[in-house]
Amino acid sequence: MKAETEFALKNQKANKAELTETLESNLEEINKLTELTAMLLELSRTENKLALEDKSFNLTELISELVRERKAEARVKMNCPEHINIPLHHTATRELCAILLDNSLKHSPKNSVVKIRIIPSKQKHHRQLHQRRHNFTTNFATRL
């Protein structure tokens, strides 16, 4: 589509019929791409709905995994129940926890301890990251 359009623009000898044919071809391709985009958006919405349905995961395990991946076991102290199953979107929650952990490790003094505490409650889980000079608190609602 791009090459066809560029050729039509550069071709000084193109007549009106050829340019019209190029525009019609481009319009046809644009319509196909619009349909494809709509289909991909719908697929993404469906995937997100499925990810939330009847699936829960252990938040403590997820955070422990993130700490191990960063080789930060020496700097991180976790005060969490062994099993905290939550019905959230796993990928989004993992990304959020990773960002919070990375920021805590990056912005705290080099040899300080980052404390992670999960407090279960009936409505939400609280995740706290404490540093010597900073205190970050993030509340996870039961749904993102």
C-alpha positions, 0 to 999 in steps of 0.5 A: 500500500505504501509503495503503491502510494509513493509510486503514484505520487512520484509518477508525473505521468500518472493520469486521473484513472491510475490515481483513482485506482490507487486511491480505491486500492488504498481505501480497500486496504484501510477498511481491511486494517480497520476491521483487523484492528477492531477484531484485535481490540475485541480479542484483547478485551475477551482475553482480559475478561478470561484472565479475570474469571475464576483465576486467582494467584498467590501474591506472596509467591509472585512477590518472592519470585520478583525478589529472586529474579532481581537477586535482591534477597539480601536487601528485601525483608518480607512480612507476608502470610504464606498464601494470599490468593487474590483474584486480580489480573496476573500480568498487570499485578506482576508488572505493578509489583515489579515497578514498585519493587524496582523503584524501592530498590533503586531509590533507597540507600545502597545497603538499606533493607526494603521491607514488604508487608502484605496485610490481608483484609476482607476487601483488599490487600495492602502492600507496603514497601518501607525504606529507611527514608521513604514509605511507599504504600500501595493498596490493591483493590479486589479488581484492577 
